[in-house]
Amino acid sequence: MTAIAVLGSTTMDLVARVARAPGRGETVTGREFRTVPGGRGADQALAAARAGGEVVMIGAVGTDEYGSRLRTNLEHAGVDTDLLHTVAGPSGTAHIVVDDEGSHATVVIPGANGTVTTIGPGEQAAIATAGLLLLQLELPLSAVTEAARSARSRGVRTLLTPSPVRPLPDGLLDAVDLLIPNEHEAAALSGQADPHTAAEILLRRVPEVVITLGDRGCLYAARGGEAVRFPAPEVVAVDTTGAGDTFVGTLAVALGEGRAVPEALAWAASAAALCVQKPGASASMPYRGEIDAV
C-alpha cells in the first residue's frame, strides 16, 4: 500500500440548512444547524483513509474544543495525526449554508491553519516516505509551495486541489504532477471558460489535469494525449459539500494502488456520488466497501 501524506487545513464546519440561500443583505430562517469536522485537507485525508489508504495528516488545530474533536475524528478513521500540531488559539472554522438543491456557500476562518507557514524536518521526512502528497490552498502558500518542492526533489507524486483559487507563486505549479481544479477554478487559473481549452493551457505547467464538472463528470488530460471526458453516476444530490474532497482522496488511493487512470477516475466518481447523497462533508464520506459495491 502506498502511503499518502496530506498537508492541509482542518476546520470545524458550522452548517446551516435552509430552503433557499439568502441574497445580499437578506435574512432567511434556517431549519437546522450542525457542527461537522471538516477542512479541505482533513476531508481529503479522511476520504483517503476510509477508502483504505494509509494516511498521515500534516497541519494544525487550536487549543479549543473544536481542535480536540478535529483530531479525534481523523484518528477514528485511522489517520496518523502525529504531525497535526496543536497551537495556542482557535481552530479553523468554515461557515456553510446549504440549500434544498444541495448547493452550498462557504466562508472560511483560518484560525490555527494560518500558523502553518513552513514545514519542519518531521514533515519533510513524512513527505519523503510517502508515495503521494495531497495539497490544497487553505494553508499559507509558503508552506504549500515548500511541501510541493520537497516532494518533487524526492520523487513523490503531488496532487494539488487549487481551492480556494488564487494567484499562485512561481514554482508551485512547476512542482505539481496532477492538478485537480473544478471548472471554475480551471477557468480562473487559465483565463478560459471552456474546460478543454483550460486544460490545454494548464498542461503547459503540469503534466496531468483532472477538471471536475460536478454532475457532468470530469475531464482528464495529459501532455501528449487527447483530453477524455468521464461521466458521473446519476444520483439525487442532498449536499455537495464534501464531494470534491471525497473524489480527490479516493482518487489518490486508487492511483497509489497502481490503477489505470480510467479505473481510478471511475472509482473516485462513485465515491463522490455516494457522498452527495448524504448531508454533511466528513460524515457523508463512504468507506471502501461501499465504493466497491457500486
N, C-alpha and C positions, 0 to 999 in steps of 0.2 A: 504494500500500500504506500502510495506517495504522500508524504506529509505536506500539509497546506499551512502556510503562515498567513495570517491576516493582520495587517496594520490598518486600524480604522477606529471609528467612533463607537462609543457606547452611550446611548441616551435612554431616558425613560420617556416613552410615548404617552402623552396625555391626550386621549382620543375622545372627541365629542361626535356623536352621531346625530345627524339632522336630516329632515326630509329634503331640504334644499339648502345649499351653501349660501351664506349671506353675501350680498354685493357690497361695494364700497359704502361705508357709512351706515350700513343696515344691521339691525339686530334681529336674530331669529331665535326661536325656542328649540332647544335640543331635547332629545328624549333619553339619552344615555351618555354616561361618562365613565371611562375606564383608564387605568394606568397599565401600560404594557411595556415590558422591556424591549428596547429596540436600538436604533442606530445602524447606519448602513454597514459599518464594519462588523458589529456584533451580529447583525442579522445574516450577513453572508457567512460568518463563522458558524452560526447556529444551523443554517441551512446545510452547509457542508458536513457538519458533524452528524446531523440527522440522516443525511444521505449516505453515511458510512465512512466519511473522511476522518483522517487523523489530523486534528486542527489545533494550532496554537494561536491565541489571541494576544496582540500587542496593542497597548493603548493605555487609557487612564480613566478611573472613576473617582468621584469625590468621597468625602467623609460623611455624607448624609445617608439617610435610609435608602435612597434610590441606588447609591453605589453598592450597597450590600446586596440588594435584590438583583442588580445587573450582573454582578459576579456570580451569584448563586445560580441564576438562570442559565448561564453559559456552562458552569460546572456540571449541572444536572444533565446537560446534553453531551457531556464528555469532552468539552473543550478545555484545553490546558490554559489556565489563567495566571501562571506564574509571572508572566510579563505584562499583565494587566495591573498597572501600578495604581495605588491609592494616593491621591494628593489632597491637600487641605482645600476645603471649599466645596461648592455644589457640583454634583454630576451634571452631565449634559441633559437637556430636555428637548423634546420635539412636541409641538402643539399642533394637533392634527384634527381637521374637520373632514368627516366622511359623510357623503350624501347617499340618498337611496339608490342612486345609479351606480354606486361603487366607486365613484371618483373621489379624490382627496386633494386637500391643500395643506401644506405644512410650513410651520415656522420653527427653525432650529435655534436653540440657545446653546452654544458650545460647552460652557462650564469647564469641567476638567479636561475635556478634549482639547481645549485651546492651549493647554500646557505642553502638549506633545509637539515640541518644535525640533527635536532631533532624536536620533536613535543611538543607544549606547552599545557597548560590546556584547551584552547579553542578547539584545535584539538582533544585532548583526549575525551572531552565531546561530540564532534560531532561523533566520532567513537562509543562511548558508547551508543548513542541513535539510531545508525543505525542498520539495520538488517544484512547488508553485507558490507565488506570493500574490495575494489579493490586496488591491489598493482602491481607495475611493478619495473624495476630495472634501470630507468633513473634518479632517485634521489640518493643521497648518501645512502649507505647501512645502515648506523647508524639509519637514520630516518625510513627506510623501516622496519628494524628489530624491532625498538621501537614500531611502529604502529601495527605490527603483534602481538607482545606480549601484547600490550594494548588491542587489540581486543580479544585475546584468554582469557585474565583474566576477560573479561566482557561477554563472551559467544557470541561474534559477529563472524559470519561466514566469513572467509577470503579467497579470491581468489587471487592467485599470478600468474602473467604472467612473467616468468623469462627471460626477454628481456631488454637490451642486455645480453645474457647469460654470467655468470662469476662465479668464485668460491663463494659460499655463506657462510656467517658467521655461526658459531654454534648457534643454537637456532632459526634461521629464518624458515627453513622448518618445524621444530617441532611445529611452531605456525601457520602453514598454513593448511586450511581444504581442499581446492581444488587447485591443481597445473595445470596450463594450458600452457604447452610449445608447440611449434611446433616440428616436428620430429627431426630437427637439434639441437634444444635446449635440447630436451629429451635425445638425444644421447650424448651431451656434459656433461650433469648432471649425466647420468647413466654409461657412458662408453660403451654403447651398441647401435648399429645402428638399430637393429630390434625394432620397436615400442612396440611389445608385451613384449619382454624381458626388454626393458627400463621401461615400465610401472610396471612390476613386481618388479624391483629394486627400483623405486621411491616410490612405495607403502610401502616400509619399513619406509619411513619418513613422508608420508602424507596419509590421509585416502582415498582420491579420486584423480584421474588423468584424464584429458582430453588431449590427444595428437592430435593436429590439423595436418592434412595431405594434406592441400591445396585442389586441385580439387578432391582428393580421399576421402574427408570427414574427419572424426575424429575417434579416438579410445577412448572409455571410460572404465575405470577400477576402481573398488573399492575393498577395503580389504574384503576378504572372498567371492568374487564373480568372475565370468568369465568376461574377457575383451570382449567388444562388439564394433563392427565396425559400424559406421553410415555413409552412403554415403552422398555426397554433391550434390546439384542440378547441372545439366549440363547447363552451360552458357558459353558464349564467354567473356573472361576477357579482359577488356580495361586497367585497372590499379588496381593492387592488394594491393596498399599501405595501405589502411585502413581496409582491410578485417579482419585481426586478432583482431583488437581492436573493430570492429563492432560486431564480434562474441562474444567477452568477455562481452562487455557492455550489449548486448541484452540477453545473457545467464543469467547475473546477475538479470535482470528484471524478466525473466521467473522463475528463482529459487526463487526470492523474492516473487513472486505471488503464490508460492507453487506448481508449475507444476512438474509433474514427470520428471525424467531425460531424457527419450527418447523424450518426447514432447518438453522440454526445448532446447535440442540439435537441434532438427529439426527446431524449430523456429529461433534459433540463426544462423543455417546454411543458412536458407532462407534469413535472413538479410545480411549475408556476401556475398551471391550470388548476391543480389541486388547491394551491394556496389561495387563489382569488375566490374560491367557493366558501370560504370561512371568514369570519371577522377577525381583525387584528393582524399584526405583522408576524412577530415571532410565534404567537400562539397558533397560527394557521399553517406554519411550515410543515410539510409532510415528512414522514420517515421513509427510509429506503424501501421497506416492504410495500408501502402504499404506492410509491412511484413505480416499482417493478410491476405491481398489479395492473397498472393501466398502460 
